[in-house]
């Protein structure tokens, strides 16, 4: 008896599952039918109101072209810079401050920070930047001395030549950067001065050994004089002096790798984009108007 009841319960559960599946499939079929009917209805309305929809689309294309014509041309170019041993996040913070001033339209502050005319500052549209090696380091590492790119959007393409030194000086004149530069500069200049004195002293000894003006016993501080060693030591010091002088010439914290590329043709606006957006929006509006008019017509006929 127990087994009979269990089998009967299983048959009831299976029948219930089959009923539920039929209901679900039926609902899906109804939904697809409604979608098909809606699409068919919309297509029929478009055919009946095609002149209206095409008129709206043509008007949208005209408005898109007018917007393109009225939009001021702009130019986009980028420059690549590299840091000395400085954390990139310091430069990011400084450029973020400048970008905020530009986005807020604070022309006076931008002019003062970049040391350019207010008219030139007013030609800046947008500034973006990013580190080129940002994806090459671990998340818990600090990015230091990595190259980064600044992308600038301007209304006047002749200002790219001016903006390159303006941005470089803006970063270089950071108080922290300037302090580190002065410290390193004094250190290098002190080393160069000391090397020059040592080289001059060795040269004096070499002259004395080569052309003695009096009795020479060939010893300095109890050690025999070896002219070869003197010449070698003098050459080593001179090479070190040249290296330090070259380092002094390249002491800037910011170095330009690739400057802004001159732009002759504007980057934007793009006519095709204006036409597509204008035509598409007008087409959608025309379809909505056509559907509303058709619904009103059907409502009047139903009364």
SEVEXLUM-40701 format. One line per field, with one value per atom (N, C-alpha, C): residue number from 1; atom name; x, y, z. Coordinates in steps of 0.02 Angstrom, whole numbers, m for minus. Example, Ala and Ser with C-alpha at 12.3 -4.5 7.8 and 13.67 -1.06 7.14 Angstrom:
k (1:1:1:2:2:2) $
a (N:CA:C:N:CA:C) $
X (660:615:660:642:684:645) $
Y (m284:m225:m165:m112:m53:2) $
Z (390:390:390:354:357:394) $
This chain:
k (1:1:1:2:2:2:3:3:3:4:4:4:5:5:5:6:6:6:7:7:7:8:8:8:9:9:9:10:10:10:11:11:11:12:12:12:13:13:13:14:14:14:15:15:15:16:16:16:17:17:17:18:18:18:19:19:19:20:20:20:21:21:21:22:22:22:23:23:23:24:24:24:25:25:25:26:26:26:27:27:27:28:28:28:29:29:29:30:30:30:31:31:31:32:32:32:33:33:33:34:34:34:35:35:35:36:36:36:37:37:37:38:38:38:39:39:39:40:40:40:41:41:41:42:42:42:43:43:43:44:44:44:45:45:45:46:46:46:47:47:47:48:48:48:49:49:49:50:50:50:51:51:51:52:52:52:53:53:53:54:54:54:55:55:55:56:56:56:57:57:57:58:58:58:59:59:59:60:60:60:61:61:61:62:62:62:63:63:63:64:64:64:65:65:65:66:66:66:67:67:67:68:68:68:69:69:69:70:70:70:71:71:71:72:72:72:73:73:73:74:74:74:75:75:75:76:76:76:77:77:77:78:78:78:79:79:79:80:80:80:81:81:81:82:82:82:83:83:83:84:84:84:85:85:85:86:86:86:87:87:87:88:88:88:89:89:89:90:90:90:91:91:91:92:92:92:93:93:93:94:94:94:95:95:95:96:96:96:97:97:97:98:98:98:99:99:99:100:100:100:101:101:101:102:102:102:103:103:103:104:104:104:105:105:105:106:106:106:107:107:107:108:108:108:109:109:109:110:110:110:111:111:111:112:112:112:113:113:113:114:114:114:115:115:115:116:116:116:117:117:117:118:118:118:119:119:119:120:120:120:121:121:121:122:122:122:123:123:123:124:124:124:125:125:125:126:126:126:127:127:127:128:128:128:129:129:129:130:130:130:131:131:131:132:132:132:133:133:133:134:134:134:135:135:135:136:136:136:137:137:137:138:138:138:139:139:139:140:140:140:141:141:141:142:142:142:143:143:143:144:144:144:145:145:145:146:146:146:147:147:147:148:148:148:149:149:149:150:150:150:151:151:151:152:152:152:153:153:153:154:154:154:155:155:155:156:156:156:157:157:157:158:158:158:159:159:159:160:160:160:161:161:161:162:162:162:163:163:163:164:164:164:165:165:165:166:166:166:167:167:167:168:168:168:169:169:169:170:170:170:171:171:171:172:172:172:173:173:173:174:174:174:175:175:175:176:176:176:177:177:177:178:178:178:179:179:179:180:180:180:181:181:181:182:182:182:183:183:183:184:184:184:185:185:185:186:186:186:187:187:187:188:188:188:189:189:189:190:190:190:191:191:191:192:192:192:193:193:193:194:194:194:195:195:195:196:196:196:197:197:197:198:198:198:199:199:199:200:200:200:201:201:201:202:202:202:203:203:203:204:204:204:205:205:205:206:206:206:207:207:207:208:208:208:209:209:209:210:210:210:211:211:211:212:212:212:213:213:213:214:214:214:215:215:215:216:216:216:217:217:217:218:218:218:219:219:219:220:220:220:221:221:221:222:222:222:223:223:223:224:224:224:225:225:225:226:226:226:227:227:227:228:228:228:229:229:229:230:230:230:231:231:231:232:232:232:233:233:233:234:234:234:235:235:235:236:236:236:237:237:237:238:238:238:239:239:239:240:240:240:241:241:241:242:242:242:243:243:243:244:244:244:245:245:245:246:246:246:247:247:247:248:248:248:249:249:249:250:250:250:251:251:251:252:252:252:253:253:253:254:254:254:255:255:255:256:256:256:257:257:257:258:258:258:259:259:259:260:260:260:261:261:261:262:262:262:263:263:263:264:264:264:265:265:265:266:266:266:267:267:267:268:268:268:269:269:269:270:270:270:271:271:271:272:272:272:273:273:273:274:274:274:275:275:275:276:276:276:277:277:277:278:278:278:279:279:279:280:280:280:281:281:281:282:282:282:283:283:283:284:284:284:285:285:285:286:286:286:287:287:287:288:288:288:289:289:289:290:290:290:291:291:291:292:292:292:293:293:293:294:294:294:295:295:295:296:296:296:297:297:297:298:298:298:299:299:299:300:300:300:301:301:301:302:302:302:303:303:303) $
a (N:CA:C:N:CA:C:N:CA:C:N:CA:C:N:CA:C:N:CA:C:N:CA:C:N:CA:C:N:CA:C:N:CA:C:N:CA:C:N:CA:C:N:CA:C:N:CA:C:N:CA:C:N:CA:C:N:CA:C:N:CA:C:N:CA:C:N:CA:C:N:CA:C:N:CA:C:N:CA:C:N:CA:C:N:CA:C:N:CA:C:N:CA:C:N:CA:C:N:CA:C:N:CA:C:N:CA:C:N:CA:C:N:CA:C:N:CA:C:N:CA:C:N:CA:C:N:CA:C:N:CA:C:N:CA:C:N:CA:C:N:CA:C:N:CA:C:N:CA:C:N:CA:C:N:CA:C:N:CA:C:N:CA:C:N:CA:C:N:CA:C:N:CA:C:N:CA:C:N:CA:C:N:CA:C:N:CA:C:N:CA:C:N:CA:C:N:CA:C:N:CA:C:N:CA:C:N:CA:C:N:CA:C:N:CA:C:N:CA:C:N:CA:C:N:CA:C:N:CA:C:N:CA:C:N:CA:C:N:CA:C:N:CA:C:N:CA:C:N:CA:C:N:CA:C:N:CA:C:N:CA:C:N:CA:C:N:CA:C:N:CA:C:N:CA:C:N:CA:C:N:CA:C:N:CA:C:N:CA:C:N:CA:C:N:CA:C:N:CA:C:N:CA:C:N:CA:C:N:CA:C:N:CA:C:N:CA:C:N:CA:C:N:CA:C:N:CA:C:N:CA:C:N:CA:C:N:CA:C:N:CA:C:N:CA:C:N:CA:C:N:CA:C:N:CA:C:N:CA:C:N:CA:C:N:CA:C:N:CA:C:N:CA:C:N:CA:C:N:CA:C:N:CA:C:N:CA:C:N:CA:C:N:CA:C:N:CA:C:N:CA:C:N:CA:C:N:CA:C:N:CA:C:N:CA:C:N:CA:C:N:CA:C:N:CA:C:N:CA:C:N:CA:C:N:CA:C:N:CA:C:N:CA:C:N:CA:C:N:CA:C:N:CA:C:N:CA:C:N:CA:C:N:CA:C:N:CA:C:N:CA:C:N:CA:C:N:CA:C:N:CA:C:N:CA:C:N:CA:C:N:CA:C:N:CA:C:N:CA:C:N:CA:C:N:CA:C:N:CA:C:N:CA:C:N:CA:C:N:CA:C:N:CA:C:N:CA:C:N:CA:C:N:CA:C:N:CA:C:N:CA:C:N:CA:C:N:CA:C:N:CA:C:N:CA:C:N:CA:C:N:CA:C:N:CA:C:N:CA:C:N:CA:C:N:CA:C:N:CA:C:N:CA:C:N:CA:C:N:CA:C:N:CA:C:N:CA:C:N:CA:C:N:CA:C:N:CA:C:N:CA:C:N:CA:C:N:CA:C:N:CA:C:N:CA:C:N:CA:C:N:CA:C:N:CA:C:N:CA:C:N:CA:C:N:CA:C:N:CA:C:N:CA:C:N:CA:C:N:CA:C:N:CA:C:N:CA:C:N:CA:C:N:CA:C:N:CA:C:N:CA:C:N:CA:C:N:CA:C:N:CA:C:N:CA:C:N:CA:C:N:CA:C:N:CA:C:N:CA:C:N:CA:C:N:CA:C:N:CA:C:N:CA:C:N:CA:C:N:CA:C:N:CA:C:N:CA:C:N:CA:C:N:CA:C:N:CA:C:N:CA:C:N:CA:C:N:CA:C:N:CA:C:N:CA:C:N:CA:C:N:CA:C:N:CA:C:N:CA:C:N:CA:C:N:CA:C:N:CA:C:N:CA:C:N:CA:C:N:CA:C:N:CA:C:N:CA:C:N:CA:C:N:CA:C:N:CA:C:N:CA:C:N:CA:C:N:CA:C:N:CA:C:N:CA:C:N:CA:C:N:CA:C:N:CA:C:N:CA:C:N:CA:C:N:CA:C:N:CA:C:N:CA:C:N:CA:C:N:CA:C:N:CA:C:N:CA:C:N:CA:C:N:CA:C:N:CA:C:N:CA:C:N:CA:C:N:CA:C:N:CA:C:N:CA:C:N:CA:C:N:CA:C:N:CA:C:N:CA:C:N:CA:C:N:CA:C:N:CA:C:N:CA:C:N:CA:C:N:CA:C:N:CA:C:N:CA:C:N:CA:C:N:CA:C:N:CA:C:N:CA:C:N:CA:C:N:CA:C:N:CA:C:N:CA:C:N:CA:C:N:CA:C:N:CA:C:N:CA:C:N:CA:C:N:CA:C:N:CA:C:N:CA:C:N:CA:C:N:CA:C:N:CA:C:N:CA:C:N:CA:C:N:CA:C:N:CA:C:N:CA:C:N:CA:C:N:CA:C:N:CA:C:N:CA:C:N:CA:C:N:CA:C:N:CA:C:N:CA:C) $
X (41:0:43:96:140:172:194:226:177:115:64:53:51:42:103:162:224:225:206:205:152:95:43:65:102:128:178:220:269:235:180:144:112:88:57:109:168:222:244:251:272:220:156:103:103:117:120:177:236:294:278:244:227:180:132:85:122:169:207:248:280:321:277:217:173:152:139:119:176:237:295:306:304:315:258:198:142:152:175:187:243:296:350:324:282:253:210:171:130:173:228:273:304:328:357:304:243:189:175:175:163:219:281:337:332:313:306:250:196:140:159:197:219:265:310:356:317:270:230:189:161:121:165:225:270:291:306:325:269:208:151:140:151:144:198:260:314:300:271:253:199:149:94:117:162:185:258:277:347:368:323:341:355:314:324:391:405:468:528:524:579:589:535:541:577:557:592:667:682:752:792:761:795:807:758:766:822:826:881:949:954:1018:1037:987:1001:1024:989:1009:1078:1093:1159:1214:1201:1250:1258:1202:1205:1245:1234:1273:1347:1363:1432:1463:1426:1451:1463:1420:1425:1476:1496:1544:1614:1649:1716:1766:1807:1857:1906:1930:1979:2033:2090:2148:2172:2192:2217:2287:2333:2401:2427:2481:2507:2583:2609:2681:2699:2759:2783:2841:2838:2890:2915:2975:3003:3030:3022:3044:3113:3146:3205:3180:3220:3200:3148:3088:3032:2971:2933:2872:2821:2792:2746:2682:2664:2603:2608:2670:2678:2658:2680:2663:2588:2560:2488:2448:2467:2431:2435:2494:2503:2464:2464:2425:2350:2330:2259:2235:2276:2258:2249:2296:2291:2230:2216:2158:2093:2090:2030:2020:2074:2068:2041:2066:2043:1970:1949:1880:1832:1855:1813:1812:1854:1857:1892:1936:1972:2031:2016:2066:2123:2106:2158:2209:2184:2229:2272:2241:2279:2333:2315:2364:2423:2408:2462:2505:2474:2512:2557:2533:2572:2613:2603:2639:2627:2563:2543:2489:2475:2423:2354:2310:2242:2206:2220:2189:2212:2276:2301:2272:2265:2235:2163:2128:2058:2049:2104:2100:2107:2122:2130:2061:2046:1982:1986:2036:2041:2113:2133:2198:2190:2219:2218:2289:2301:2369:2364:2415:2419:2491:2508:2574:2579:2634:2641:2659:2689:2710:2664:2605:2561:2540:2533:2511:2569:2630:2688:2716:2687:2713:2659:2681:2635:2592:2534:2487:2515:2557:2584:2650:2671:2734:2722:2775:2772:2804:2767:2792:2838:2901:2951:2989:2997:3037:3009:2944:2914:2892:2895:2870:2794:2769:2697:2679:2616:2593:2540:2546:2497:2463:2397:2357:2319:2326:2298:2251:2193:2144:2142:2154:2157:2113:2088:2053:2102:2160:2210:2269:2280:2334:2404:2409:2475:2501:2460:2480:2516:2518:2553:2627:2657:2727:2738:2689:2694:2679:2633:2611:2664:2707:2758:2805:2839:2881:2840:2778:2737:2721:2701:2686:2749:2804:2866:2890:2887:2908:2860:2796:2747:2763:2782:2801:2869:2916:2983:2986:2942:2942:2905:2885:2856:2905:2881:2926:2969:2938:2977:3029:3008:3054:3112:3095:3147:3197:3172:3217:3265:3238:3281:3332:3312:3358:3414:3397:3449:3498:3473:3518:3566:3540:3583:3631:3608:3651:3711:3698:3753:3801:3775:3817:3863:3836:3876:3927:3906:3952:4010:3995:4048:4098:4072:4115:4158:4128:4166:4221:4205:4256:4314:4298:4350:4392:4361:4399:4445:4422:4464:4526:4516:4574:4623:4596:4640:4677:4642:4674:4728:4714:4764:4825:4813:4869:4912:4879:4916:4955:4923:4958:5020:5015:5073:5130:5112:5163:5193:5150:5175:5224:5208:5253:5320:5317:5379:5422:5390:5428:5456:5416:5439:5493:5487:5536:5558:5602:5624:5666:5653:5691:5748:5754:5808:5824:5859:5875:5812:5806:5748:5773:5748:5770:5721:5663:5617:5571:5562:5519:5471:5408:5359:5331:5337:5316:5345:5407:5441:5425:5383:5364:5394:5418:5445:5390:5407:5360:5358:5295:5284:5243:5273:5236:5175:5181:5125:5064:5076:5021:4989:5030:5003:4958:4982:4942:4877:4880:4821:4770:4795:4751:4719:4759:4733:4678:4688:4639:4574:4581:4522:4481:4516:4480:4447:4480:4451:4388:4391:4333:4274:4289:4237:4209:4252:4229:4182:4199:4156:4088:4089:4026:3982:4012:3973:3947:3987:3964:3905:3909:3853:3791:3800:3744:3715:3758:3735:3692:3711:3672:3604:3599:3536:3504:3508:3484:3409:3375:3304:3267:3215:3175:3128:3111:3066:3102:3101:3131:3079:3077:3030:3060:3024:3045:3018:2953:2921:2875:2887:2846:2779:2739:2674:2685:2647:2649:2608:2636:2597:2537:2480:2419:2396:2387:2362:2287:2263:2192:2161:2102:2070:2052:2056:2036:1960:1927:1854:1827:1762:1712:1712:1681:1676:1606:1601:1537:1494:1525:1486:1453:1488:1460:1399:1404:1347:1287:1301:1246:1213:1253:1225:1183:1209:1172:1108:1114:1055:1003:1024:977:944:983:956:905:921:875:811:818:759:717:750:713:672:703:666:607:618:564:509:528:478:437:468:432:383:405:360:300:312:257:209:238:196:153:180:142:87:102:51:m6:11:m41:m84:m53:m90:m136:m113:m155:m215:m204:m260:m311:m286:m330:m372:m340:m376:m426:m409:m455:m518:m510:m567:m612:m580:m620:m657:m631:m663:m726:m734:m793:m852) $
Y (m60:0:63:61:119:135:82:91:120:99:125:200:220:292:332:304:339:348:296:300:350:351:398:470:481:548:570:523:540:558:521:536:605:623:689:745:733:783:792:737:741:778:762:797:872:889:960:995:961:990:1001:951:959:1017:1025:1081:1148:1153:1214:1231:1182:1194:1217:1187:1208:1281:1300:1369:1418:1399:1442:1451:1394:1398:1437:1429:1466:1541:1561:1632:1660:1619:1640:1650:1603:1609:1671:1686:1747:1809:1809:1867:1878:1824:1830:1854:1830:1850:1925:1948:2019:2062:2038:2075:2077:2019:2017:2063:2063:2107:2181:2196:2266:2289:2245:2262:2271:2225:2230:2295:2311:2373:2435:2434:2491:2499:2443:2447:2473:2451:2475:2550:2573:2645:2684:2656:2690:2696:2645:2647:2699:2700:2748:2819:2828:2895:2907:2876:2880:2951:2990:3059:3099:3088:3123:3104:3038:3015:3039:3036:3060:3135:3172:3244:3260:3223:3232:3215:3160:3139:3191:3217:3269:3331:3349:3407:3396:3333:3317:3322:3301:3307:3380:3421:3492:3524:3507:3534:3508:3445:3418:3455:3470:3508:3579:3609:3677:3677:3626:3621:3612:3572:3563:3628:3665:3729:3780:3778:3828:3808:3744:3721:3744:3772:3797:3740:3741:3687:3685:3624:3616:3567:3569:3529:3492:3429:3387:3363:3371:3346:3324:3286:3260:3267:3269:3271:3218:3192:3140:3169:3161:3185:3128:3136:3085:3121:3088:3117:3090:3129:3102:3061:3048:3003:3037:3045:3077:3032:3027:2987:3018:2979:3004:3032:3008:3033:3107:3132:3203:3244:3220:3255:3249:3191:3181:3231:3241:3289:3359:3378:3445:3454:3404:3408:3405:3368:3367:3436:3472:3540:3585:3579:3620:3600:3536:3512:3537:3539:3564:3638:3677:3748:3756:3714:3719:3700:3646:3624:3674:3709:3759:3825:3832:3894:3950:3933:3983:4009:4053:4077:4114:4154:4194:4148:4097:4051:4011:3988:3951:3995:4057:4105:4116:4122:4134:4072:4014:3953:3936:3946:3929:3988:4046:4107:4122:4121:4137:4191:4220:4272:4242:4281:4257:4236:4271:4252:4182:4167:4100:4048:4065:4018:4003:4052:4044:3996:3983:3938:3864:3851:3782:3753:3696:3663:3610:3568:3511:3486:3458:3427:3360:3309:3241:3214:3167:3140:3070:3030:2964:2938:2895:2865:2809:2807:2757:2689:2686:2622:2601:2629:2616:2543:2509:2439:2390:2415:2370:2358:2389:2380:2347:2318:2286:2339:2317:2363:2395:2358:2384:2420:2432:2466:2540:2579:2651:2667:2703:2721:2782:2773:2826:2834:2897:2911:2882:2873:2842:2896:2883:2932:2937:2996:3006:3052:3048:3085:3135:3196:3248:3261:3256:3269:3334:3379:3446:3460:3489:3510:3586:3615:3687:3710:3771:3801:3830:3852:3884:3836:3810:3761:3792:3858:3890:3893:3877:3883:3821:3767:3707:3722:3763:3781:3818:3858:3896:3852:3806:3766:3715:3695:3645:3671:3730:3755:3778:3801:3824:3767:3709:3651:3624:3623:3598:3641:3707:3752:3749:3738:3732:3674:3618:3560:3569:3598:3606:3654:3705:3756:3735:3674:3648:3659:3680:3697:3638:3580:3521:3503:3504:3488:3538:3602:3654:3646:3629:3620:3562:3506:3448:3464:3504:3522:3566:3615:3659:3620:3573:3533:3493:3460:3420:3465:3524:3570:3591:3610:3631:3573:3513:3455:3443:3446:3433:3489:3551:3607:3603:3581:3573:3518:3462:3408:3430:3467:3491:3538:3583:3630:3593:3542:3503:3465:3437:3401:3448:3508:3556:3573:3582:3597:3539:3477:3419:3411:3422:3417:3470:3530:3584:3567:3536:3517:3463:3413:3359:3387:3433:3464:3502:3532:3569:3520:3462:3412:3384:3372:3346:3396:3460:3510:3511:3504:3503:3443:3385:3324:3328:3355:3358:3410:3467:3521:3546:3509:3530:3593:3639:3703:3700:3647:3641:3568:3553:3483:3443:3387:3343:3275:3250:3183:3128:3149:3098:3069:3104:3079:3135:3115:3160:3126:3157:3128:3059:3050:2987:2934:2950:2902:2923:2876:2894:2920:2968:2997:2956:2934:2896:2940:2970:3014:2980:2914:2878:2878:2868:2868:2937:2989:3057:3071:3051:3062:3022:2960:2918:2947:2970:2998:3063:3103:3165:3152:3101:3084:3058:3018:2991:3047:3095:3151:3195:3204:3245:3211:3145:3110:3117:3112:3120:3191:3240:3309:3319:3289:3294:3261:3204:3171:3214:3246:3288:3350:3378:3436:3418:3358:3335:3324:3297:3286:3353:3403:3470:3500:3487:3513:3479:3418:3380:3373:3425:3422:3433:3450:3463:3401:3413:3357:3331:3373:3355:3362:3309:3310:3293:3333:3320:3267:3213:3160:3174:3185:3203:3262:3316:3376:3371:3423:3425:3424:3383:3380:3436:3478:3532:3504:3537:3515:3567:3545:3590:3582:3519:3506:3496:3523:3516:3443:3425:3358:3351:3404:3403:3473:3481:3428:3384:3325:3278:3282:3300:3309:3246:3188:3125:3112:3127:3115:3159:3222:3267:3245:3224:3202:3139:3091:3029:3042:3081:3095:3134:3187:3227:3187:3148:3108:3054:3021:2967:2993:3047:3076:3099:3131:3155:3096:3042:2983:2953:2946:2918:2963:3029:3076:3071:3063:3056:2993:2937:2874:2883:2916:2927:2969:3022:3065:3026:2985:2945:2896:2864:2817:2852:2912:2949:2969:2994:3013:2954:2896:2837:2813:2817:2797:2843:2908:2956:2941:2925:2910:2848:2796:2735:2747:2792:2807:2842:2889:2924:2876:2828:2781:2731:2719:2670:2697:2764:2794:2793) $
Z (0:0:0:39:43:m24:m59:m124:m175:m171:m218:m207:m144:m130:m153:m145:m166:m241:m279:m352:m375:m341:m360:m348:m294:m279:m332:m354:m407:m472:m489:m551:m546:m488:m479:m485:m456:m461:m533:m570:m640:m682:m669:m706:m691:m627:m608:m644:m648:m683:m756:m788:m858:m869:m824:m829:m823:m774:m764:m825:m856:m915:m974:m980:m1035:m1026:m964:m950:m967:m948:m961:m1037:m1073:m1145:m1179:m1153:m1181:m1171:m1112:m1098:m1142:m1153:m1197:m1268:m1291:m1358:m1365:m1313:m1314:m1317:m1279:m1278:m1348:m1379:m1447:m1497:m1489:m1534:m1527:m1464:m1452:m1482:m1474:m1503:m1579:m1609:m1681:m1706:m1668:m1687:m1680:m1627:m1617:m1673:m1693:m1747:m1813:m1825:m1886:m1887:m1828:m1823:m1834:m1805:m1813:m1886:m1919:m1989:m2033:m2017:m2055:m2045:m1983:m1969:m2006:m2007:m2042:m2116:m2144:m2215:m2228:m2185:m2194:m2180:m2133:m2114:m2135:m2190:m2212:m2227:m2257:m2274:m2211:m2160:m2096:m2065:m2062:m2032:m2071:m2137:m2179:m2171:m2162:m2152:m2086:m2034:m1970:m1976:m2011:m2019:m2058:m2112:m2151:m2109:m2069:m2025:m1974:m1949:m1902:m1935:m1997:m2033:m2044:m2060:m2068:m2003:m1948:m1883:m1862:m1878:m1863:m1901:m1964:m2003:m1976:m1956:m1928:m1863:m1821:m1759:m1773:m1824:m1844:m1867:m1906:m1934:m1879:m1827:m1773:m1719:m1719:m1668:m1687:m1639:m1652:m1660:m1712:m1722:m1664:m1648:m1596:m1619:m1584:m1603:m1541:m1551:m1496:m1514:m1468:m1476:m1408:m1408:m1344:m1342:m1282:m1271:m1219:m1224:m1178:m1138:m1072:m1028:m984:m958:m913:m852:m795:m731:m712:m672:m639:m580:m531:m476:m432:m460:m424:m431:m378:m380:m426:m470:m520:m489:m430:m400:m381:m369:m356:m418:m476:m538:m553:m537:m548:m508:m445:m403:m431:m455:m482:m547:m590:m652:m638:m587:m568:m548:m511:m491:m552:m600:m660:m702:m707:m744:m713:m647:m614:m630:m631:m649:m720:m766:m835:m841:m808:m811:m780:m729:m696:m734:m785:m823:m785:m739:m699:m741:m787:m835:m801:m751:m716:m682:m647:m612:m661:m716:m767:m797:m811:m839:m792:m728:m679:m669:m666:m654:m713:m774:m834:m859:m829:m850:m925:m944:m1013:m1010:m1068:m1072:m1057:m1028:m1016:m1080:m1135:m1199:m1220:m1209:m1225:m1179:m1115:m1067:m1084:m1112:m1131:m1190:m1227:m1284:m1264:m1201:m1178:m1163:m1194:m1184:m1128:m1134:m1088:m1086:m1029:m1022:m989:m1020:m991:m989:m944:m937:m908:m920:m889:m892:m845:m842:m894:m931:m983:m955:m896:m867:m810:m807:m750:m745:m803:m803:m798:m793:m792:m722:m672:m605:m562:m506:m460:m425:m402:m371:m307:m271:m208:m218:m281:m294:m306:m298:m309:m376:m418:m484:m478:m497:m490:m555:m577:m636:m699:m703:m763:m811:m877:m926:m922:m937:m938:m996:m1017:m1076:m1056:m1083:m1073:m1140:m1140:m1200:m1190:m1238:m1231:m1290:m1274:m1325:m1326:m1385:m1392:m1450:m1444:m1501:m1552:m1528:m1571:m1578:m1638:m1648:m1644:m1649:m1645:m1574:m1525:m1455:m1429:m1468:m1444:m1431:m1473:m1464:m1399:m1379:m1317:m1256:m1264:m1207:m1185:m1231:m1213:m1158:m1168:m1112:m1053:m1065:m1009:m961:m988:m945:m912:m949:m920:m862:m872:m818:m759:m774:m720:m674:m704:m664:m631:m668:m642:m583:m582:m530:m468:m464:m403:m345:m288:m233:m211:m209:m189:m242:m305:m359:m361:m353:m356:m299:m240:m183:m195:m219:m233:m287:m336:m389:m363:m321:m293:m250:m211:m169:m211:m262:m306:m345:m365:m402:m360:m297:m253:m242:m235:m224:m284:m343:m404:m414:m404:m414:m364:m303:m253:m274:m300:m323:m382:m428:m486:m464:m418:m393:m359:m320:m287:m337:m388:m440:m477:m492:m527:m485:m420:m376:m375:m371:m370:m437:m491:m557:m564:m541:m544:m501:m443:m400:m433:m463:m497:m556:m593:m651:m629:m570:m544:m527:m498:m483:m547:m598:m661:m693:m688:m717:m681:m614:m575:m592:m601:m617:m688:m734:m804:m815:m779:m788:m720:m685:m619:m622:m576:m575:m525:m489:m440:m427:m375:m359:m346:m380:m371:m352:m297:m275:m295:m329:m354:m302:m245:m192:m170:m156:m127:m65:m8:56:65:48:58:7:m44:m94:m161:m201:m266:m312:m355:m401:m465:m484:m547:m593:m645:m691:m722:m736:m767:m721:m657:m609:m605:m609:m606:m666:m725:m786:m783:m759:m755:m706:m648:m598:m623:m658:m686:m737:m780:m831:m799:m747:m712:m681:m650:m619:m672:m728:m781:m811:m820:m845:m796:m732:m681:m683:m694:m698:m758:m814:m874:m861:m827:m811:m767:m717:m672:m708:m752:m790:m836:m866:m907:m864:m805:m759:m737:m730:m710:m765:m828:m885:m891:m863:m868:m799:m761:m692:m685:m739:m734:m711:m670:m645:m699:m748:m801:m868:m908:m974:m1027:m1080:m1135:m1181:m1190:m1236:m1306:m1311:m1374:m1361:m1398:m1388:m1425:m1418:m1452:m1527:m1561:m1634:m1663:m1707:m1737:m1775:m1768:m1801:m1852:m1914:m1966:m1975:m1977:m1983:m1914:m1903:m1837:m1822:m1759:m1737:m1737:m1724:m1722:m1732:m1741:m1739:m1802:m1796:m1852:m1881:m1946:m1978:m1976:m1991:m1992:m1925:m1871:m1804:m1792:m1811:m1802:m1844:m1906:m1950:m1923:m1900:m1874:m1811:m1765:m1704:m1719:m1761:m1777:m1815:m1865:m1903:m1862:m1818:m1777:m1727:m1692:m1643:m1677:m1735:m1771:m1797:m1819:m1842:m1785:m1726:m1668:m1650:m1652:m1636:m1688:m1751:m1804:m1795:m1776:m1764:m1706:m1653:m1595:m1616:m1653:m1676:m1721:m1766:m1810:m1771:m1721:m1680:m1641:m1615:m1578:m1624:m1683:m1730:m1751:m1762:m1782:m1726:m1664:m1607:m1601:m1612:m1609:m1663:m1722:m1777:m1762:m1735:m1719:m1663:m1616:m1562:m1588:m1636:m1665:m1704:m1741:m1781:m1737:m1677:m1633:m1600:m1598:m1567:m1615) $
